[in-house]
Amino acid sequence: MVDTDSDAIRQLTYEQIVNNVTLQQRLATYFDEQLKEPLRTVLVGRQMFAKQVVIGPDKYRVNFNKIQEMGSAFGSMTSPTVGSGLDNIRIDNSELDLVTHWKEYQIPRQDWQVFQAGGVNLNAIGAISASYMTALYEDNTLINGWNPSADGTTYRVKGMTAVSGTSFSGADFGTFGNAIKTVQNGWAAFDAARIVGCNMNLLLSPFNYEKLMGSISSIGLREAPMVVEMLNQYPNMPKGTIIKAPTNQDGTPILTKGTCIMAPVDPIGRFFDLVIGANYINDVFVNGPSQMLSPMGGVVFTTFTPRFVFPTAIGVATGCGTS
């Protein structure tokens, strides 16, 4: 005879199911908190976006206004001459969909049961690892673009290298002084494109970053501090710096060796910004049909899109050295 009252096969009551859902929400919130500090050390692509607009996890589309600048202004030794030529900013209105990146992870059933029984917080290593993988995917998107077909050309979301409207010559960082020449060429290209008034960040592949950090003259001068000084031509504006691009899990660089990106430190978003919807949020769920016996699962996800108002504000140089 089957014992229908046995704890091993009993059905969960409505109250118990509700309590489990509440516990799942609390665990997800706890994981969200545990991700904050580890994520500060990654998310390298976001370091290139001084302006970040958080619109909330329930938004999946954002307005995008691409601006065409006015013509030249007028000058006179008298009062302005009204009617000397009206001019308007031309704004091309459109909408952008936010892209979603995510990674799932597993929570051992026995750990969940301990948490369920006593409220002991679980080890967040699974959620942290998933967040790292998601962050690398985000870095790929912001630096290069989101290309789900992996053909190298069909970008659903264009990143900095794909959208760049300014190019300049790089020189092999293996020789002292060539990084300085590269940044000098970048400033000249931006001046020609009228991208002025901001200091600059310089994003390098790990290979070129290490070359620059090890670049020392015959009299012991380090090149890297000189490059940082060159990036910051405007003393009263937010400072730029040298940033090392991350490496994929398989060891391949996200930013191609020999390539560098130079872009303004733009806290007001005149040239570009980053729109964030869901900002690394966890969801914890029962990963199977049984509330009692199925393993627990989790997913960490983020939604975002870069908005490049002036693609000419993104400068890309090649020839910075590959050996």
TIPA-593116 format. One line per field, with one value per atom (N, C-alpha, C): z, y, x; residue in three letters. Coordinates in pm, whole numbers. Example, Ala and Ser with C-alpha at 12.3 -4.5 7.8 and 13.67 -1.06 7.14 Angstrom:
BEGIN
zz: (780  780  780  708  714  787)
yy: (-569  -450  -330  -225  -106  3)
xx: (1319  1230  1320  1285  1367  1290)
residu: (ALA  ALA  ALA  SER  SER  SER)
***
This chain:
BEGIN
zz: (0  0  0  -84  -95  15  86  193  130  109  43  132  263  353  365  295  306  262  338  302  168  132  10  -115  -107  -229  -212  -96  -71  -172  -198  -285  -203  -263  -193  -185  -71  -56  -128  -148  -213  -134  -1  83  69  58  43  -92  -196  -327  -325  -265  -254  -176  -65  15  -65  -149  -234  -332  -391  -486  -416  -294  -218  -188  -151  -125  -251  -365  -491  -521  -496  -520  -426  -300  -205  -242  -288  -328  -451  -545  -665  -627  -533  -488  -419  -339  -274  -377  -480  -586  -657  -681  -743  -664  -531  -445  -453  -459  -463  -594  -699  -828  -838  -754  -773  -770  -667  -654  -760  -784  -890  -1027  -1057  -1188  -1206  -1094  -1105  -1174  -1164  -1221  -1367  -1417  -1557  -1626  -1718  -1791  -1848  -1916  -1969  -2074  -2158  -2261  -2205  -2090  -2029  -1987  -1963  -1923  -2033  -2156  -2269  -2282  -2205  -2213  -2084  -2086  -1965  -1926  -2024  -1992  -2010  -1901  -1903  -1849  -1929  -1895  -1861  -1737  -1694  -1703  -1786  -1809  -1744  -1688  -1616  -1694  -1621  -1684  -1768  -1757  -1834  -1968  -2003  -2130  -2227  -2351  -2451  -2580  -2579  -2696  -2648  -2721  -2679  -2802  -2785  -2894  -2922  -3048  -3088  -3187  -3152  -3238  -3290  -3418  -3480  -3535  -3494  -3520  -3634  -3723  -3825  -3781  -3759  -3705  -3798  -3737  -3814  -3892  -3980  -4050  -3962  -4020  -3945  -3884  -3773  -3709  -3779  -3735  -3794  -3692  -3738  -3651  -3701  -3604  -3639  -3524  -3550  -3445  -3397  -3450  -3412  -3356  -3331  -3284  -3390  -3349  -3448  -3552  -3675  -3784  -3799  -3750  -3758  -3903  -3942  -4080  -4167  -4104  -4182  -4227  -4186  -4232  -4123  -4119  -4019  -4051  -3947  -3965  -3858  -3890  -3796  -3781  -3661  -3644  -3711  -3793  -3853  -3767  -3723  -3635  -3707  -3717  -3775  -3661  -3649  -3541  -3577  -3479  -3499  -3362  -3361  -3237  -3242  -3126  -3115  -3018  -3055  -2963  -2875  -2748  -2658  -2684  -2681  -2698  -2560  -2553  -2427  -2431  -2327  -2310  -2178  -2175  -2052  -2044  -1924  -1900  -1785  -1804  -1699  -1612  -1492  -1400  -1317  -1253  -1175  -1026  -947  -801  -749  -681  -628  -541  -560  -488  -336  -292  -148  -89  -167  -118  -108  -206  -202  -81  -48  66  198  210  330  339  226  222  255  200  219  366  431  569  669  647  749  703  574  524  512  509  496  351  333  197  127  0  -76  -130  -165  -234  -370  -398  -520  -637  -627  -729  -866  -867  -996  -1064  -985  -1041  -1083  -1004  -1037  -1166  -1180  -1301  -1423  -1407  -1519  -1555  -1453  -1480  -1555  -1523  -1595  -1743  -1770  -1909  -1984  -1916  -1977  -2001  -1905  -1919  -2038  -2058  -2174  -2304  -2305  -2424  -2448  -2338  -2350  -2401  -2348  -2394  -2544  -2593  -2736  -2814  -2763  -2832  -2834  -2719  -2713  -2789  -2788  -2855  -3004  -3042  -3185  -3240  -3172  -3219  -3195  -3203  -3187  -3325  -3356  -3488  -3472  -3446  -3417  -3529  -3653  -3763  -3771  -3694  -3686  -3822  -3912  -4043  -4047  -3936  -3928  -3993  -4055  -4125  -4090  -4061  -4038  -3890  -3851  -3710  -3681  -3586  -3538  -3448  -3373  -3292  -3324  -3366  -3399  -3275  -3253  -3148  -3202  -3122  -3157  -3285  -3302  -3424  -3548  -3534  -3650  -3689  -3592  -3621  -3647  -3618  -3624  -3755  -3738  -3855  -3872  -3788  -3797  -3791  -3883  -3881  -3882  -3824  -3822  -3817  -3846  -3857  -3720  -3697  -3577  -3610  -3506  -3523  -3421  -3451  -3370  -3228  -3129  -2989  -2936  -3014  -2971  -2971  -3034  -3038  -2955  -2866  -2780  -2865  -2828  -2897  -2996  -3038  -3140  -3086  -2958  -2899  -2893  -2861  -2860  -3000  -3102  -3240  -3277  -3231  -3262  -3203  -3076  -3013  -3080  -3118  -3191  -3321  -3393  -3517  -3488  -3375  -3338  -3313  -3239  -3214  -3345  -3436  -3564  -3641  -3637  -3708  -3643  -3510  -3441  -3465  -3468  -3498  -3636  -3732  -3868  -3871  -3782  -3776  -3682  -3624  -3529  -3403  -3359  -3231  -3128  -3062  -2974  -2839  -2741  -2611  -2508  -2544  -2451  -2449  -2333  -2326  -2383  -2396  -2468  -2382  -2409  -2361  -2476  -2441  -2540  -2501  -2584  -2560  -2642  -2574  -2641  -2621  -2716  -2696  -2584  -2516  -2411  -2460  -2584  -2639  -2647  -2707  -2723  -2591  -2500  -2368  -2295  -2297  -2228  -2296  -2428  -2499  -2451  -2438  -2394  -2249  -2164  -2023  -2006  -2098  -2090  -2174  -2234  -2322  -2240  -2243  -2166  -2258  -2250  -2336  -2288  -2366  -2332  -2207  -2168  -2047  -1932  -1949  -1839  -1831  -1935  -1933  -1975  -1898  -1933  -2026  -2132  -2233  -2189  -2110  -2074  -2007  -1906  -1848  -1950  -2046  -2150  -2237  -2265  -2344  -2268  -2138  -2057  -2059  -2048  -2053  -2188  -2296  -2428  -2446  -2381  -2392  -2324  -2236  -2154  -2187  -2296  -2343  -2282  -2217  -2160  -2008  -1936  -1792  -1706  -1753  -1671  -1707  -1789  -1831  -1768  -1761  -1707  -1778  -1700  -1751  -1826  -1928  -2000  -1951  -1994  -1950  -2055  -2024  -2110  -2052  -2134  -2089  -2165  -2092  -2156  -2187  -2312  -2353  -2297  -2267  -2211  -2317  -2267  -2353  -2340  -2451  -2448  -2368  -2331  -2252  -2326  -2458  -2536  -2560  -2503  -2515  -2629  -2715  -2826  -2776  -2827  -2782  -2838  -2758  -2806  -2904  -2872  -2965  -3036  -3168  -3247  -3215  -3204  -3182  -3293  -3254  -3351  -3376  -3313  -3329  -3198  -3206  -3087  -3118  -3012  -3023  -2937  -2993  -2922  -2929  -2813  -2810  -2695  -2707  -2605  -2472  -2364  -2233  -2235  -2252  -2289  -2186  -2071  -1964  -1993  -2093  -2123  -2241  -2304  -2413  -2541  -2564  -2689  -2809  -2795  -2908  -2905  -2786  -2774  -2627  -2604  -2467  -2469  -2349  -2334  -2260  -2319  -2255  -2197  -2067  -1995  -1947  -1977  -1927  -1800  -1814  -1701  -1677  -1557  -1529  -1445  -1510  -1445  -1331  -1372  -1281  -1281  -1164  -1149  -1139  -1193  -1171  -1129  -1022  -972  -991  -1038  -1074  -1051  -1045  -1038  -1179  -1200  -1333  -1362  -1361  -1385  -1341  -1357  -1331  -1183  -1097  -957  -867  -789  -691  -581  -555  -446  -490  -609  -644  -756  -838  -952  -903  -976  -939  -958  -895  -908  -1016  -1086  -1189  -1166  -1231  -1225  -1358  -1383  -1504  -1466  -1515  -1501  -1639  -1646  -1777  -1769  -1883  -1895  -2031  -2039  -2167  -2183  -2306  -2328  -2477  -2510  -2646  -2645  -2724  -2740  -2840  -2815  -2910  -2956  -3084  -3140  -3221  -3160  -3227  -3335  -3303  -3398  -3412  -3512  -3532  -3552  -3598  -3616  -3483  -3371  -3239  -3198  -3275  -3248  -3349  -3300  -3387  -3371  -3481  -3481  -3560  -3499  -3567  -3578  -3686  -3701  -3718  -3720  -3736  -3607  -3493  -3363  -3319  -3404  -3377  -3339  -3399  -3372  -3330  -3316  -3279  -3195)
yy: (-120  0  124  219  340  437  490  587  726  776  906  1021  995  1102  1110  1022  1019  1151  1201  1325  1314  1191  1172  1200  1183  1201  1303  1370  1463  1578  1634  1749  1877  1975  2101  2177  2238  2320  2453  2526  2658  2750  2747  2833  2802  2671  2632  2677  2668  2713  2863  2939  3084  3115  3040  3061  3031  2926  2894  3007  3062  3173  3292  3321  3432  3408  3285  3250  3264  3223  3236  3383  3469  3611  3669  3624  3675  3629  3503  3452  3527  3555  3629  3768  3834  3966  3959  3854  3835  3817  3737  3718  3850  3931  4062  4144  4144  4221  4165  4033  3970  3997  4033  4058  4195  4289  4429  4449  4397  4420  4345  4214  4146  4212  4267  4326  4458  4520  4643  4618  4495  4463  4420  4401  4364  4474  4441  4541  4650  4607  4701  4791  4735  4817  4937  4921  5033  5147  5116  5221  5324  5287  5380  5469  5441  5518  5598  5724  5807  5837  5841  5861  5730  5685  5562  5595  5565  5596  5467  5453  5334  5361  5283  5308  5203  5096  4996  4868  4756  4624  4597  4682  4658  4730  4795  4868  4791  4779  4705  4786  4911  4996  5139  5213  5348  5438  5566  5662  5695  5726  5759  5874  5987  6104  6127  6110  6133  6274  6353  6497  6529  6614  6674  6818  6855  6986  7100  7220  7341  7382  7483  7541  7639  7714  7807  7921  7977  8093  8221  8336  8466  8552  8653  8748  8889  8985  9124  9211  9339  9435  9508  9471  9536  9432  9472  9379  9273  9156  9053  9101  9064  9099  8989  9017  8917  8897  8770  8739  8713  8705  8682  8537  8456  8318  8221  8182  8087  7949  7876  7742  7653  7530  7435  7314  7258  7127  7026  6939  6835  6710  6664  6548  6434  6323  6202  6114  6102  6025  5878  5792  5649  5584  5453  5378  5264  5231  5120  5017  4891  4783  4751  4725  4683  4536  4501  4363  4297  4171  4096  3994  3995  3892  3821  3689  3615  3490  3434  3306  3237  3107  3029  2958  2922  2847  2753  2657  2554  2577  2554  2559  2419  2356  2220  2213  2107  2095  2094  2027  2020  2157  2242  2378  2457  2437  2506  2463  2334  2285  2342  2358  2422  2566  2636  2775  2782  2688  2684  2660  2573  2537  2642  2698  2788  2927  2955  3089  3120  3017  3039  3077  3192  3236  3142  3119  3024  3088  3003  3050  3106  3226  3294  3268  3169  3151  3120  3045  3015  3140  3226  3351  3443  3447  3533  3486  3353  3299  3330  3315  3345  3493  3578  3723  3757  3689  3712  3677  3563  3521  3620  3667  3765  3896  3935  4060  4053  3937  3922  3936  3879  3891  4037  4108  4250  4328  4298  4367  4348  4226  4200  4288  4301  4381  4528  4583  4725  4759  4672  4702  4675  4562  4527  4534  4472  4467  4330  4321  4192  4137  4028  3967  3820  3793  3655  3557  3604  3514  3482  3556  3534  3544  3625  3641  3761  3836  3947  4075  4073  4192  4228  4129  4155  4180  4307  4343  4385  4315  4359  4481  4485  4603  4634  4756  4794  4846  4792  4842  4947  4978  5090  5067  4947  4925  4923  4870  4860  4995  5083  5209  5322  5301  5408  5487  5620  5707  5783  5755  5822  5717  5723  5632  5714  5659  5726  5621  5663  5570  5539  5412  5369  5333  5329  5289  5181  5097  4979  5019  4977  5012  4947  4858  4794  4889  5005  5107  5226  5271  5386  5508  5575  5696  5673  5546  5520  5529  5497  5515  5663  5746  5892  5940  5890  5928  5886  5767  5717  5809  5847  5937  6074  6120  6247  6241  6129  6112  6111  6050  6047  6186  6268  6405  6483  6465  6535  6493  6364  6315  6370  6376  6429  6579  6651  6795  6817  6734  6747  6714  6623  6584  6673  6773  6867  6797  6696  6631  6693  6798  6876  6897  6942  6979  6869  6749  6635  6574  6524  6439  6301  6216  6090  5969  5859  5727  5653  5566  5484  5338  5262  5120  5037  4948  4867  4719  4638  4494  4461  4347  4311  4312  4266  4263  4403  4497  4633  4708  4676  4738  4702  4575  4532  4590  4602  4666  4810  4882  5021  5031  4944  4950  4920  4844  4809  4898  5003  5090  5192  5179  5266  5315  5444  5502  5462  5497  5464  5536  5645  5717  5692  5588  5545  5612  5680  5745  5644  5638  5550  5624  5552  5615  5628  5531  5530  5660  5715  5842  5956  5954  6057  6044  5919  5896  5945  5913  5961  6113  6178  6324  6375  6307  6348  6329  6227  6203  6312  6387  6486  6627  6680  6813  6923  6884  6983  6971  7059  7040  7046  7111  7126  7028  6930  6830  6694  6602  6468  6401  6331  6277  6145  6126  6001  5916  5792  5702  5593  5503  5388  5267  5198  5086  4960  4851  4722  4645  4610  4532  4389  4325  4190  4084  3963  3847  3749  3689  3589  3466  3385  3266  3171  3171  3082  3140  3257  3318  3416  3428  3523  3664  3766  3903  3956  4028  4092  4204  4281  4382  4326  4327  4264  4323  4235  4278  4375  4485  4584  4695  4684  4784  4859  4987  5064  5151  5182  5269  5392  5509  5635  5704  5743  5800  5899  5999  6102  6050  6112  6098  6197  6144  6227  6212  6281  6260  6314  6401  6454  6381  6291  6212  6290  6390  6466  6378  6291  6210  6068  6010  5875  5848  5750  5707  5560  5509  5369  5365  5302  5286  5146  5138  5011  4988  4869  4831  4751  4619  4530  4529  4568  4585  4469  4357  4235  4192  4138  4092  3940  3882  3737  3696  3579  3515  3371  3328  3192  3117  2992  2920  2771  2700  2554  2502  2429  2385  2245  2233  2104  2105  1993  1989  1983  1943  1920  2032  2089  2191  2131  2001  1937  1878  1819  1735  1790  1877  1926  2014  2013  2101  2248  2335  2478  2534  2632  2698  2848  2914  3059  3113  3239  3306  3450  3497  3637  3700  3816  3877  4029  4087  4232  4273  4393  4448  4587  4619  4747  4776  4898  4932  5057  5061  5186  5276  5408  5506  5595  5587  5666  5781  5898  6016  6065  6066  6104  5989  5903  5795  5844  5970  6025  6045  6032  6044  5916  5811  5685  5670  5678  5666  5531  5469  5339  5348  5299  5293  5150  5117  4988  5013  4905  4920  4946  4913  4939  4828  4729  4624  4492  4385  4252  4152  4195  4102  4172)
xx: (85  0  88  56  134  94  195  172  168  46  31  73  96  139  291  361  507  568  669  736  808  847  925  845  712  633  521  519  409  413  298  288  310  381  401  269  245  127  147  39  48  138  127  209  357  388  528  585  504  548  575  484  502  629  652  771  898  894  1009  1038  933  951  1013  967  1023  1171  1204  1344  1429  1373  1446  1474  1376  1394  1500  1499  1597  1738  1750  1880  1931  1841  1881  1931  1862  1904  2039  2060  2189  2300  2275  2373  2403  2297  2318  2418  2404  2494  2636  2648  2780  2854  2781  2845  2907  2865  2903  3054  3118  3262  3342  3315  3391  3377  3257  3237  3312  3355  3433  3566  3617  3748  3740  3619  3600  3519  3434  3355  3446  3550  3648  3587  3500  3437  3365  3302  3229  3321  3448  3541  3562  3529  3541  3418  3313  3189  3172  3212  3206  3061  2972  2830  2755  2692  2612  2473  2373  2234  2161  2115  2042  1893  1823  1680  1592  1651  1572  1553  1533  1528  1404  1302  1180  1180  1291  1300  1389  1344  1420  1442  1401  1421  1443  1528  1562  1568  1532  1542  1687  1715  1851  1843  1902  1905  2046  2065  2196  2198  2298  2300  2396  2351  2438  2463  2589  2623  2582  2564  2538  2663  2644  2757  2832  2924  3009  2927  2979  2919  2965  2913  2946  3020  3091  3159  3141  3142  3123  3170  3199  3232  3108  2989  2864  2769  2647  2545  2518  2470  2439  2340  2363  2273  2170  2049  1943  1904  1892  1857  1978  2095  2217  2232  2140  2145  2106  1978  1932  1985  2016  2070  2011  1987  1930  2020  2018  2078  1986  2043  1962  1970  1854  1848  1779  1849  1790  1741  1608  1549  1538  1569  1551  1540  1525  1519  1620  1674  1768  1713  1724  1690  1809  1783  1888  1920  2047  2089  2096  2061  2063  2176  2258  2362  2336  2355  2327  2411  2418  2485  2414  2384  2318  2421  2377  2463  2377  2441  2370  2393  2289  2298  2272  2370  2348  2223  2144  2018  2039  2147  2170  2202  2273  2300  2171  2083  1953  1872  1876  1799  1849  1982  2037  1991  1995  1947  1798  1724  1579  1544  1622  1591  1636  1756  1810  1842  1821  1848  1996  2082  2225  2256  2321  2351  2448  2424  2503  2631  2726  2845  2804  2846  2803  2897  2986  3087  3027  2914  2851  2800  2735  2683  2797  2904  3018  3084  3103  3163  3076  2944  2853  2860  2874  2882  3010  3121  3246  3230  3167  3149  3059  2955  2865  2938  3024  3100  3196  3261  3348  3270  3149  3065  3027  2997  2965  3086  3205  3326  3345  3323  3332  3236  3114  3013  3050  3092  3122  3250  3348  3475  3465  3406  3400  3258  3164  3026  2967  2835  2767  2739  2805  2800  2760  2630  2589  2618  2627  2659  2807  2889  3034  3102  3047  3109  3204  3210  3303  3255  3137  3088  2944  2859  2717  2693  2701  2685  2542  2479  2348  2362  2472  2508  2654  2681  2817  2890  3010  3096  3192  3294  3382  3461  3518  3597  3508  3386  3297  3238  3216  3149  3248  3374  3475  3471  3470  3470  3600  3699  3829  3939  4031  4146  4274  4378  4507  4617  4738  4851  4909  4935  5005  5148  5231  5371  5403  5498  5529  5571  5490  5516  5644  5703  5826  5945  5930  6035  5993  6082  6050  6015  5908  5863  5753  5731  5629  5487  5467  5334  5299  5398  5377  5341  5412  5380  5238  5198  5063  4957  4973  4875  4878  4995  5005  4927  4939  4863  4712  4674  4534  4478  4551  4506  4491  4585  4577  4452  4420  4301  4173  4170  4052  4038  4149  4141  4080  4120  4065  3917  3874  3732  3651  3714  3652  3599  3671  3641  3735  3689  3776  3706  3784  3728  3728  3775  3777  3917  3955  4073  4040  4139  4121  4157  4089  4130  4197  4291  4360  4343  4272  4247  4343  4418  4520  4494  4539  4539  4638  4622  4719  4863  4886  5022  5080  5006  5057  5062  4970  4973  5102  5137  5259  5383  5381  5492  5510  5398  5406  5453  5401  5441  5590  5647  5789  5880  5821  5899  5978  6112  6200  6311  6341  6445  6584  6683  6821  6869  6799  6838  6739  6654  6568  6432  6390  6258  6151  6042  5930  5836  5794  5709  5564  5514  5372  5326  5398  5352  5348  5438  5436  5311  5272  5151  5028  5021  4908  4902  5016  5019  4968  5006  4961  4810  4754  4610  4528  4591  4519  4565  4512  4549  4463  4353  4262  4265  4336  4359  4234  4129  4008  3898  3931  3832  3865  3767  3794  3911  3991  4117  4098  4182  4187  4303  4306  4412  4435  4529  4557  4483  4408  4325  4366  4377  4410  4283  4265  4147  4160  4049  4054  4083  4101  4126  4012  3971  3866  3909  3811  3839  3933  3928  4015  4153  4180  4311  4328  4228  4237  4204  4273  4246  4114  4041  3918  3952  4056  4105  4228  4224  4330  4467  4565  4704  4745  4809  4853  4753  4634  4528  4507  4481  4443  4322  4248  4131  4155  4133  4145  4009  3956  3821  3809  3720  3709  3654  3700  3636  3519  3399  3282  3170  3180  3082  2943  2929  2796  2731  2804  2746  2727  2811  2798  2829  2929  2974  2917  2909  2854  2823  2736  2706  2664  2640  2599  2466  2367  2236  2227  2191  2186  2044  1990  1858  1873  1877  1905  2056  2097  2239  2291  2317  2367  2274  2162  2058  2055  2031  2019  1873  1843  1715  1744  1681  1699  1569  1574  1453  1472  1360  1362  1386  1494  1532  1478  1346  1283  1139  1070  926  888  980  945  996  906  945  1032  1016  1089  1222  1227  1340  1429  1376  1455  1569  1681  1793  1755  1831  1808  1900  1849  1928  1928  2020  2027  2071  2040  2085  2120  2234  2271  2262  2197  2176  2189  2219  2229  2175  2120  2073  2133  2173  2242  2250  2289  2326  2412  2518  2592  2522  2531  2477  2592  2624  2733  2673  2666  2611  2707  2835  2939  3038  3023  3119  3263  3278  3412  3484  3412  3476  3546  3532  3601  3713  3837  3952  4021  4053  4120  4249  4356  4486  4533  4596  4664  4813  4890  5034  5108  5045  5108  5202  5221  5318  5253  5301  5247  5353  5477  5584  5690)
residu: (MET  MET  MET  VAL  VAL  VAL  ASP  ASP  ASP  THR  THR  THR  ASP  ASP  ASP  SER  SER  SER  ASP  ASP  ASP  ALA  ALA  ALA  ILE  ILE  ILE  ARG  ARG  ARG  GLN  GLN  GLN  LEU  LEU  LEU  THR  THR  THR  TYR  TYR  TYR  GLU  GLU  GLU  GLN  GLN  GLN  ILE  ILE  ILE  VAL  VAL  VAL  ASN  ASN  ASN  ASN  ASN  ASN  VAL  VAL  VAL  THR  THR  THR  LEU  LEU  LEU  GLN  GLN  GLN  GLN  GLN  GLN  ARG  ARG  ARG  LEU  LEU  LEU  ALA  ALA  ALA  THR  THR  THR  TYR  TYR  TYR  PHE  PHE  PHE  ASP  ASP  ASP  GLU  GLU  GLU  GLN  GLN  GLN  LEU  LEU  LEU  LYS  LYS  LYS  GLU  GLU  GLU  PRO  PRO  PRO  LEU  LEU  LEU  ARG  ARG  ARG  THR  THR  THR  VAL  VAL  VAL  LEU  LEU  LEU  VAL  VAL  VAL  GLY  GLY  GLY  ARG  ARG  ARG  GLN  GLN  GLN  MET  MET  MET  PHE  PHE  PHE  ALA  ALA  ALA  LYS  LYS  LYS  GLN  GLN  GLN  VAL  VAL  VAL  VAL  VAL  VAL  ILE  ILE  ILE  GLY  GLY  GLY  PRO  PRO  PRO  ASP  ASP  ASP  LYS  LYS  LYS  TYR  TYR  TYR  ARG  ARG  ARG  VAL  VAL  VAL  ASN  ASN  ASN  PHE  PHE  PHE  ASN  ASN  ASN  LYS  LYS  LYS  ILE  ILE  ILE  GLN  GLN  GLN  GLU  GLU  GLU  MET  MET  MET  GLY  GLY  GLY  SER  SER  SER  ALA  ALA  ALA  PHE  PHE  PHE  GLY  GLY  GLY  SER  SER  SER  MET  MET  MET  THR  THR  THR  SER  SER  SER  PRO  PRO  PRO  THR  THR  THR  VAL  VAL  VAL  GLY  GLY  GLY  SER  SER  SER  GLY  GLY  GLY  LEU  LEU  LEU  ASP  ASP  ASP  ASN  ASN  ASN  ILE  ILE  ILE  ARG  ARG  ARG  ILE  ILE  ILE  ASP  ASP  ASP  ASN  ASN  ASN  SER  SER  SER  GLU  GLU  GLU  LEU  LEU  LEU  ASP  ASP  ASP  LEU  LEU  LEU  VAL  VAL  VAL  THR  THR  THR  HIS  HIS  HIS  TRP  TRP  TRP  LYS  LYS  LYS  GLU  GLU  GLU  TYR  TYR  TYR  GLN  GLN  GLN  ILE  ILE  ILE  PRO  PRO  PRO  ARG  ARG  ARG  GLN  GLN  GLN  ASP  ASP  ASP  TRP  TRP  TRP  GLN  GLN  GLN  VAL  VAL  VAL  PHE  PHE  PHE  GLN  GLN  GLN  ALA  ALA  ALA  GLY  GLY  GLY  GLY  GLY  GLY  VAL  VAL  VAL  ASN  ASN  ASN  LEU  LEU  LEU  ASN  ASN  ASN  ALA  ALA  ALA  ILE  ILE  ILE  GLY  GLY  GLY  ALA  ALA  ALA  ILE  ILE  ILE  SER  SER  SER  ALA  ALA  ALA  SER  SER  SER  TYR  TYR  TYR  MET  MET  MET  THR  THR  THR  ALA  ALA  ALA  LEU  LEU  LEU  TYR  TYR  TYR  GLU  GLU  GLU  ASP  ASP  ASP  ASN  ASN  ASN  THR  THR  THR  LEU  LEU  LEU  ILE  ILE  ILE  ASN  ASN  ASN  GLY  GLY  GLY  TRP  TRP  TRP  ASN  ASN  ASN  PRO  PRO  PRO  SER  SER  SER  ALA  ALA  ALA  ASP  ASP  ASP  GLY  GLY  GLY  THR  THR  THR  THR  THR  THR  TYR  TYR  TYR  ARG  ARG  ARG  VAL  VAL  VAL  LYS  LYS  LYS  GLY  GLY  GLY  MET  MET  MET  THR  THR  THR  ALA  ALA  ALA  VAL  VAL  VAL  SER  SER  SER  GLY  GLY  GLY  THR  THR  THR  SER  SER  SER  PHE  PHE  PHE  SER  SER  SER  GLY  GLY  GLY  ALA  ALA  ALA  ASP  ASP  ASP  PHE  PHE  PHE  GLY  GLY  GLY  THR  THR  THR  PHE  PHE  PHE  GLY  GLY  GLY  ASN  ASN  ASN  ALA  ALA  ALA  ILE  ILE  ILE  LYS  LYS  LYS  THR  THR  THR  VAL  VAL  VAL  GLN  GLN  GLN  ASN  ASN  ASN  GLY  GLY  GLY  TRP  TRP  TRP  ALA  ALA  ALA  ALA  ALA  ALA  PHE  PHE  PHE  ASP  ASP  ASP  ALA  ALA  ALA  ALA  ALA  ALA  ARG  ARG  ARG  ILE  ILE  ILE  VAL  VAL  VAL  GLY  GLY  GLY  CYS  CYS  CYS  ASN  ASN  ASN  MET  MET  MET  ASN  ASN  ASN  LEU  LEU  LEU  LEU  LEU  LEU  LEU  LEU  LEU  SER  SER  SER  PRO  PRO  PRO  PHE  PHE  PHE  ASN  ASN  ASN  TYR  TYR  TYR  GLU  GLU  GLU  LYS  LYS  LYS  LEU  LEU  LEU  MET  MET  MET  GLY  GLY  GLY  SER  SER  SER  ILE  ILE  ILE  SER  SER  SER  SER  SER  SER  ILE  ILE  ILE  GLY  GLY  GLY  LEU  LEU  LEU  ARG  ARG  ARG  GLU  GLU  GLU  ALA  ALA  ALA  PRO  PRO  PRO  MET  MET  MET  VAL  VAL  VAL  VAL  VAL  VAL  GLU  GLU  GLU  MET  MET  MET  LEU  LEU  LEU  ASN  ASN  ASN  GLN  GLN  GLN  TYR  TYR  TYR  PRO  PRO  PRO  ASN  ASN  ASN  MET  MET  MET  PRO  PRO  PRO  LYS  LYS  LYS  GLY  GLY  GLY  THR  THR  THR  ILE  ILE  ILE  ILE  ILE  ILE  LYS  LYS  LYS  ALA  ALA  ALA  PRO  PRO  PRO  THR  THR  THR  ASN  ASN  ASN  GLN  GLN  GLN  ASP  ASP  ASP  GLY  GLY  GLY  THR  THR  THR  PRO  PRO  PRO  ILE  ILE  ILE  LEU  LEU  LEU  THR  THR  THR  LYS  LYS  LYS  GLY  GLY  GLY  THR  THR  THR  CYS  CYS  CYS  ILE  ILE  ILE  MET  MET  MET  ALA  ALA  ALA  PRO  PRO  PRO  VAL  VAL  VAL  ASP  ASP  ASP  PRO  PRO  PRO  ILE  ILE  ILE  GLY  GLY  GLY  ARG  ARG  ARG  PHE  PHE  PHE  PHE  PHE  PHE  ASP  ASP  ASP  LEU  LEU  LEU  VAL  VAL  VAL  ILE  ILE  ILE  GLY  GLY  GLY  ALA  ALA  ALA  ASN  ASN  ASN  TYR  TYR  TYR  ILE  ILE  ILE  ASN  ASN  ASN  ASP  ASP  ASP  VAL  VAL  VAL  PHE  PHE  PHE  VAL  VAL  VAL  ASN  ASN  ASN  GLY  GLY  GLY  PRO  PRO  PRO  SER  SER  SER  GLN  GLN  GLN  MET  MET  MET  LEU  LEU  LEU  SER  SER  SER  PRO  PRO  PRO  MET  MET  MET  GLY  GLY  GLY  GLY  GLY  GLY  VAL  VAL  VAL  VAL  VAL  VAL  PHE  PHE  PHE  THR  THR  THR  THR  THR  THR  PHE  PHE  PHE  THR  THR  THR  PRO  PRO  PRO  ARG  ARG  ARG  PHE  PHE  PHE  VAL  VAL  VAL  PHE  PHE  PHE  PRO  PRO  PRO  THR  THR  THR  ALA  ALA  ALA  ILE  ILE  ILE  GLY  GLY  GLY  VAL  VAL  VAL  ALA  ALA  ALA  THR  THR  THR  GLY  GLY  GLY  CYS  CYS  CYS  GLY  GLY  GLY  THR  THR  THR  SER  SER  SER)
***
